[in-house]
């Protein structure tokens, strides 16, 4: 069992010292951006070390694609993917802050039980079963708001959870709705919680420009800069080095 307080202290450090980068590691065969798919545990460790060297401080591991139109893997298939991935990372990089991208309470419970405290990144917005699990383990929880940026005010019972607020770009309903939400991003500052923005190579970036996920790197960085200017404190990204460069320029502009 890993010591909770060390990891939670690291989490607080990550979210208060400066803008953080969460690197996306998909141990799936069908994630929307093919270059993010990682084949096995050895490749995952290589990827993780490079992501950290490039500037990531959080590694977000997902075993079930949630891209539009996809068929989710079964619960057991998801666990068969994330269990060896988390084990490999804990062994190779025991001090690194991990995040698990899952909407299934049972997967979150198993991961926390086997590997100790980590962030739970739940794109579904959650349910009572998930909330009880993160409360019990005192695990930081990424609460996906799906565009409802006033939701924290309506759910005061969530205040006893260590929340990270994610507007939910890509899960709001349309590109137009995504941009309406982006224009209101800074309203989340009033809740005094870390704000995560995940737009990397998503349709919010490439569709208005007639691009593809593969050709949207520079456009992603433009939207990252806007998000940073309007309150983002964690960027969830495929391209760590480029995101770190964007953050560096943002910090120079605001120093």
Secondary structure, DSSP 4 states (H G I P E B T S, - for coil): ---HHHHHHHHHHHHHHS-EEEEEEE-SS--SSGGGB--SHHHHHHHHHHHHHHT-SEEEEESS---TT--PPPHHHHHHHHHHHHHHHHHH-TTSEEEEE---HHHHHHHHHHH---EEEETT---HHHHHHHHHHT--EEEE-TT-TTHHHH-GGGGGS-EEEE--TTSSSSHHHHHHHHHTGGGGGGG-SEEEE--TT-HHHHTTTT--GGG-HHHHHHHHHHHHHTT--EEEES-HHHHHHHHHHHHHHT-
